[in-house]
Amino acid sequence: MVEQIIETIDENGNVIKFELYDIVEVDKQEYALLLPTDESEEVLVMRLSQDGEDYIFESIDDDAEFNKVAEYIESLEEEEE
């Protein structure tokens, strides 16, 4: 798999780089799993939407939606073990 680096800008205007780790689909919606390139262990989950051929990464503000995606990801991790 080719490493894909995604750059986002935080609320302070700082550029943060992430490696696209995986894309999962929950209820016909795609979500990106992003790993910070600064070696921290925290995985960021963002909703993906498409604008033509471009992907847009959106934060998940709804707790119920986030919890559903997190539970799905945890179930995948359990299957791998």
BELSUL-V445335 format. One record per residue. RES is the residue in one letter. PSI is psi in whole degrees, -180 to 180 (999 if undefined). Layout:
<<RES & PSI> <RES & PSI>>
//
This chain:
<<M & 134> <V & 133> <E & 128> <Q & 121> <I & 129> <I & 132> <E & 132> <T & 165> <I & 126> <D & -179> <E & -15> <N & 4> <G & 7> <N & 139> <V & 128> <I & 132> <K & 138> <F & 151> <E & 131> <L & 110> <Y & -46> <D & 164> <I & 128> <V & 157> <E & 127> <V & 124> <D & 47> <K & 18> <Q & 134> <E & 145> <Y & 140> <A & 136> <L & 118> <L & 133> <L & 127> <P & 141> <T & -5> <D & 16> <E & 4> <S & 158> <E & -7> <E & 125> <V & 135> <L & 134> <V & 126> <M & 146> <R & 139> <L & 136> <S & 159> <Q & 137> <D & 93> <G & -122> <E & -3> <D & 145> <Y & 142> <I & 130> <F & 124> <E & 143> <S & 155> <I & 106> <D & -18> <D & 119> <D & -40> <A & -42> <E & -46> <F & -45> <N & -39> <K & -43> <V & -43> <A & -42> <E & -40> <Y & -45> <I & -42> <E & -38> <S & -34> <L & -41> <E & -39> <E & -37> <E & -34> <E & -27> <E & 999>>
//
